[in-house]
């Protein structure tokens, strides 16, 4: 496991370094993550509201059923059918227990919906903040490219040899250094002949 952990740690460090050198990509990844969270919270909200409607419908049905059995209990009492009264009262009590459980579910859903709406709003606000920062980073990046690519009006470009851009990526720097060293070694070999 030590080798795997070392490789994993190395890759994490490389990714962290890359993201530090490219903050717009980090912001873009954060924006995508927030977009996914926003979609998830929207789905959850739709699900909670749908479940609330179902539970409310179940409460109405259970209440109607309790009412129906209560009427039957009164009817059986008037007819002197105590055997039916006892059975109907037991059934009515069971329906009341079910109704209480369903009521508890409804209360839970009613509590979760505003919490989820609040969370969705926070995600939306955070995403807007990230979008603003992302646009700023893109603008800065575009501005730095424009200034790096624009010609210098103080120099005559026909007499000045173009200098290669300095690499910003660590790997690019290593290769550029190695390639320059190789060219220098080749020049030394040619001069040494």
Residue pairs with C-beta under 8 A, 6 or more apart in sequence:
17 170
18 25
19 25
19 26
19 29
20 26
21 168
21 169
21 170
23 137
24 134
24 137
24 138
24 141
27 130
27 133
27 134
27 137
28 134
30 130
31 127
31 130
31 131
31 134
34 123
34 126
34 127
34 130
35 127
37 123
38 120
38 123
38 124
38 127
41 116
41 119
41 120
41 123
42 120
44 116
45 113
45 116
45 117
45 120
48 109
48 112
48 113
48 116
49 113
51 109
52 106
52 109
52 110
52 113
55 102
55 105
55 106
55 109
56 106
58 102
59 99
59 102
59 103
59 106
62 95
62 98
62 99
62 102
63 99
65 95
66 92
66 95
66 96
66 99
69 88
69 91
69 92
69 95
70 92
72 84
72 88
73 85
73 88
73 89
73 92
76 82
76 84
76 85
76 88
77 85
148 165
151 157
164 176
167 173
167 175
167 176
